[in-house]
Amino acid sequence: MRARSISDIRDDPGRYDNRQVEVTGRVTSAWSVPLVPYGLYKIDDGTAEITVLSQRRGTPSRGALVRIRGNVREVANFGATSVGLHIEERDRNVVRR
């Protein structure tokens, strides 16, 4: 299932939970820790922002335009509030730096 935008995912996380999506956005922040085999970064497509969990070493640079494909996950859902909503990255292409 392809999301039209990150806001689609954020507005209806249950519809996308555990489903593969593809979104394109600009990296707004990124964190990685030495010796830890994953990193986190946030992307914004102009409609909303979402966290991406990457199991690769390294994260894209802040400001890079990336297209990612991965599965949507929620840590928990309390009524209409999603907690820990993120995309587990399966594939990443840097469109522009």
Backbone torsions as a table, in degrees:
resi	resn	phi	psi	omega
1	MET	NA	131.5	179.9
2	ARG	-103.7	125.9	176.8
3	ALA	-79.2	143.0	176.0
4	ARG	-74.5	-32.5	-179.0
5	SER	-158.7	165.5	176.8
6	ILE	-64.4	-34.5	178.6
7	SER	-63.3	-30.8	174.4
8	ASP	-58.4	-45.0	-179.2
9	ILE	-66.1	-46.5	-177.9
10	ARG	-67.2	-34.8	-178.6
11	ASP	-74.5	-27.0	-177.7
12	ASP	-142.9	64.1	-174.2
13	PRO	-60.8	-31.6	179.8
14	GLY	-62.3	-32.3	179.7
15	ARG	-67.5	-32.4	-175.8
16	TYR	-102.3	-8.2	-175.7
17	ASP	-54.9	127.6	178.3
18	ASN	64.8	21.8	177.3
19	ARG	-114.5	150.8	179.3
20	GLN	-79.4	135.1	177.1
21	VAL	-131.8	163.7	173.2
22	GLU	-132.3	125.3	179.4
23	VAL	-136.5	154.7	177.6
24	THR	-123.2	133.8	179.6
25	GLY	-164.2	172.7	-179.9
26	ARG	-96.0	135.6	179.8
27	VAL	-70.5	123.4	-179.3
28	THR	-100.6	-26.6	176.5
29	SER	-162.5	156.3	-178.6
30	ALA	-150.5	143.9	177.9
31	TRP	-136.5	135.6	169.4
32	SER	-144.6	150.6	-177.4
33	VAL	-119.3	129.6	178.3
34	PRO	-54.0	140.5	178.2
35	LEU	72.6	1.5	175.5
36	VAL	-103.4	128.8	-170.9
37	PRO	-80.5	22.8	176.0
38	TYR	-149.5	165.5	178.1
39	GLY	-139.7	164.7	177.9
40	LEU	-124.5	141.1	171.2
41	TYR	-149.0	159.7	179.4
42	LYS	-113.5	140.5	174.5
43	ILE	-124.5	150.3	-179.7
44	ASP	-130.1	126.2	179.9
45	ASP	-101.9	11.2	-179.0
46	GLY	96.2	-15.0	177.9
47	THR	-107.0	-29.6	-179.1
48	ALA	-172.5	175.7	179.9
49	GLU	-122.2	146.3	177.5
50	ILE	-143.3	150.3	177.1
51	THR	-84.7	141.1	176.7
52	VAL	-119.2	130.4	175.7
53	LEU	-100.9	120.0	-178.7
54	SER	-111.8	131.1	177.4
55	GLN	-94.9	10.0	173.5
56	ARG	-88.3	161.0	171.7
57	ARG	-76.8	136.7	178.8
58	GLY	82.2	158.2	178.8
59	THR	-129.9	159.8	177.9
60	PRO	-68.2	156.8	-178.6
61	SER	-70.9	148.2	175.4
62	ARG	-57.7	133.0	-179.5
63	GLY	95.2	-14.9	179.6
64	ALA	-68.9	143.2	174.3
65	LEU	-93.9	119.8	-175.6
66	VAL	-125.6	148.9	171.0
67	ARG	-112.3	122.2	-178.5
68	ILE	-122.0	151.3	174.6
69	ARG	-127.5	134.8	179.9
70	GLY	-178.0	-178.8	-178.5
71	ASN	-98.7	136.5	178.1
72	VAL	-78.6	136.2	178.7
73	ARG	-136.1	148.7	171.8
74	GLU	-121.6	140.2	174.2
75	VAL	-75.1	-43.0	179.2
76	ALA	-158.0	162.7	177.9
77	ASN	-135.7	119.1	178.5
78	PHE	-112.0	95.6	-175.8
79	GLY	64.6	-119.3	-179.8
80	ALA	-93.8	3.3	-177.4
81	THR	-102.4	121.7	177.6
82	SER	-91.1	133.6	178.9
83	VAL	-116.6	129.2	176.7
84	GLY	74.3	27.2	179.1
85	LEU	-65.0	128.8	-179.4
86	HIS	-157.4	170.8	174.2
87	ILE	-114.2	128.3	173.1
88	GLU	-85.9	109.0	-175.3
89	GLU	-63.7	131.6	173.8
90	ARG	-111.8	-30.5	-178.3
91	ASP	-150.9	141.9	-179.6
92	ARG	-140.0	133.6	173.2
93	ASN	-125.6	127.7	174.9
94	VAL	-83.4	115.3	-178.7
95	VAL	-80.2	-44.8	178.3
96	ARG	-151.8	147.1	175.6
97	ARG	-95.6	NA	NA
